[in-house]
Amino acid sequence: MITRPSHNLRRIGRSCGALVLLVVLVVTGGPTPAQANTGLTRYAWSANLGLIANHSPWVRNVTYAMTPSTATSGRITGRFVQYDHEDAPAKARIGYAGPCNGVERCTIYTATSTYSGTWQGGYTFDGTDNTGRLSITWDSGMTETWDLTQLRGGTLGQMILVAANWVGVDPNGGIGFGSKQPFSYYKTMGMVDSVSDLYYGSYDRIVNGQTAEFDVPWNLNVGAMNGSSTYPKGLYLLQSPNTSYPACRDDLEYIKGTIYTMWVTNAGRLMSQNNWRRCLVQAETGEYHGGMHVAMLNQVIDDSKNLVGVVGIEASPSGGWTLARIHALKQ
């Protein structure tokens, strides 16, 4: 676009009685819409994936950090922690919440991983405005393909696993969420404690000796959890306090509700969440150390630094063992 020069006339001198004017033309403009929206601009992604099946199931937490060289390509680092069914019952104390269930504290556990590591590779993106196909080729030669879309009014990215060619595995699902905020940004326990939201989602799971289930509703009531100054990384919730569970012993069904605890690292996006039926303590009050649901969840952070959900996995000594892929978002 050429701007009319009427306000950009400058007198520079006189020669032979003639007025000499310099006309300054100001050319304005900017990137075309196609230029403004081309490519990938979210470089921090957290995802889960795995094989939910009756034979040799596994689940994996993974984060992808991208370093772009162009709008559609660059280098990528993948950090993963994997859990197999053989190791799912193993759990380790990671922190405490409390006061909890009538006692000073409840232990919060994390699961012992089977494998963990870091991969390096390259990526290409075929799409526009963070919507399209992401192709990853790791330096080992292994490949992954994800379809990327936008969520929540274009403030959050979603990735769905399309294919992978890892040796010896057959992943049947994967989902993740991406942000323009780097992994150096995360929510501390105090920030999580101030969240007032209920996250809605689902999980795919396999329990020892049972048939795999897919897209089972799973919600996380972060807004109802309470923090503690005594245990400043732990959150606690007694949920469904009027609900009894027939699976508990007949003389214990009067002990109602489900206990939820969550531990926040205060050093990254990882959170560990536990839950169990309150009647399993076999006393009206007390701390429980038996089989429970143990989930490792990554904070889902949107482009504007809001905590809008979680994505991760469960690897639990529950039902013999339980493996699940989990995600939930604020509606």
TAHU-V225380 format. One record per pair of residues at least 24 apart in sequence whose ideal C-beta (glycine too) atoms are under 7 Angstrom apart, sorted by the first residue. I is the first residue (numbers start at 1). GAP is how many residues later the second one is. D is the distance in Angstrom with one decimal. If there is no record, write none. Layout:
# TAHU-V225380
I;GAP;D
I;GAP;D
This chain:
# TAHU-V225380
1;27;5.6
1;28;6.0
2;25;6.2
3;25;6.0
37;91;5.5
37;92;3.9
38;33;5.3
38;90;5.9
39;32;2.9
39;33;4.8
39;86;6.2
40;31;6.9
40;32;6.6
40;85;4.3
40;90;5.9
41;89;6.1
41;139;6.1
42;88;5.6
42;115;4.5
42;136;4.1
42;137;5.9
42;138;5.4
43;25;6.7
44;134;6.3
44;135;5.2
44;137;6.3
44;138;5.4
44;139;5.2
45;114;6.0
45;131;5.1
45;132;6.9
45;133;4.0
46;130;5.7
46;131;6.2
46;223;6.7
46;252;3.9
46;254;6.8
46;265;5.5
47;112;6.1
47;127;5.8
47;128;6.4
47;129;2.5
47;264;6.5
48;126;6.4
48;127;6.4
48;263;5.8
48;264;5.8
48;265;5.1
48;277;4.4
48;278;6.9
48;279;6.9
49;112;5.5
49;122;5.2
49;124;6.5
49;125;3.1
50;121;6.2
50;263;6.9
50;275;5.7
51;118;6.5
51;119;5.9
51;120;5.8
51;121;5.8
52;120;6.2
52;121;6.7
52;152;4.6
52;153;6.5
52;154;5.0
52;160;4.9
52;271;6.9
52;273;6.8
53;153;6.5
53;159;5.8
54;152;6.6
54;157;6.9
54;158;6.3
57;28;5.4
57;149;4.8
57;266;5.0
58;24;6.0
58;25;6.7
58;26;4.7
59;24;5.4
59;254;4.1
59;256;6.4
59;264;4.9
59;265;6.8
59;266;5.7
60;253;6.9
61;235;5.7
61;237;6.6
61;251;5.6
61;252;5.5
63;120;6.6
63;235;6.9
65;118;6.1
66;57;6.3
72;52;6.1
72;53;4.7
73;50;6.6
73;51;4.8
73;52;7.0
74;49;6.1
75;47;5.8
76;45;5.4
76;46;6.6
76;47;4.6
76;60;6.0
77;41;6.5
77;43;5.9
78;40;7.0
78;41;4.2
79;39;5.1
80;36;6.5
80;37;6.2
81;32;4.7
81;35;4.5
82;31;6.3
82;32;5.4
82;33;4.3
82;34;6.8
83;28;5.8
83;30;5.7
83;31;5.7
83;230;6.5
83;232;3.6
83;240;6.6
84;30;4.3
85;236;5.3
85;238;6.0
87;25;5.6
87;27;4.8
88;227;4.4
88;228;6.2
88;229;6.8
88;233;3.9
88;234;6.9
88;235;5.9
89;228;3.7
89;232;5.4
91;203;5.6
91;226;6.3
94;169;5.3
94;178;5.3
95;136;6.9
95;138;5.1
95;139;5.4
95;168;4.1
96;135;4.4
96;138;5.3
97;131;6.6
97;134;5.7
97;137;3.2
97;138;6.0
97;139;4.2
97;164;4.3
98;130;5.8
98;132;6.3
98;133;5.4
98;136;6.8
98;138;6.6
100;136;5.1
100;161;6.9
100;187;6.9
101;158;5.8
101;177;6.6
101;180;6.9
101;184;5.8
101;185;6.5
101;186;6.8
102;183;2.8
102;184;6.9
103;182;6.1
103;183;5.9
103;184;5.3
105;126;6.2
105;182;7.0
106;130;6.8
106;153;6.9
106;155;5.4
106;181;5.2
107;180;6.5
107;182;6.7
108;126;5.9
108;153;4.9
108;155;4.2
108;164;5.9
108;166;5.6
109;165;5.8
109;185;5.3
110;162;4.5
110;184;6.6
110;186;6.3
111;183;4.9
111;185;6.5
111;204;3.9
130;27;5.4
134;25;6.8
142;24;5.1
152;150;6.5
152;156;6.6
155;147;4.6
155;148;5.0
155;149;6.2
156;146;4.5
156;147;6.8
156;152;6.4
173;31;5.8
173;152;6.3
175;136;6.8
175;152;5.5
176;135;6.1
177;123;4.6
177;132;6.8
177;134;5.7
179;122;4.9
179;123;6.0
179;124;5.8
180;123;4.3
181;120;5.2
181;122;6.6
181;124;5.8
183;86;6.7
185;116;6.3
185;120;6.2
186;82;5.4
186;83;4.5
186;113;6.0
187;112;5.7
187;120;4.9
188;76;6.6
188;78;4.8
189;38;6.1
189;43;6.0
189;44;5.0
189;75;3.9
189;77;5.8
192;30;6.8
192;43;6.8
192;72;5.4
192;115;6.8
193;34;3.7
193;42;6.4
195;27;4.8
195;28;5.8
195;112;6.0
196;27;4.1
197;25;5.8
197;26;5.0
197;133;4.7
198;25;5.9
199;110;5.2
199;111;6.3
199;129;3.7
199;130;5.8
199;131;5.7
200;128;5.7
200;129;6.6
200;131;5.5
201;125;6.8
201;126;4.7
201;127;2.8
201;128;6.2
203;121;4.5
203;122;6.1
203;123;4.4
204;120;6.4
204;121;4.9
205;117;6.1
205;118;6.7
205;119;3.6
206;117;5.5
207;112;4.2
207;115;4.9
208;111;5.7
208;112;3.2
208;113;4.8
209;111;6.2
218;108;5.8
218;110;6.2
219;109;6.1
220;90;6.1
220;108;5.0
225;35;6.7
225;37;6.2
233;30;5.4
233;31;5.3
233;33;5.9
234;27;6.3
234;29;5.5
235;26;6.6
235;27;4.4
236;25;5.5
245;32;5.1
245;34;6.0
248;29;6.4
248;31;3.8
248;32;6.6
252;27;4.4
252;30;6.2
253;26;6.4
255;24;4.0
255;29;5.8
269;29;4.9
269;30;4.0
270;26;6.6
270;28;6.0
271;26;4.9
271;28;6.5
272;24;5.8
273;24;5.7
291;26;4.5
291;27;4.9
292;24;6.6
292;26;6.1
293;25;5.3
293;29;6.9
295;31;6.0
297;29;6.9
300;29;6.7
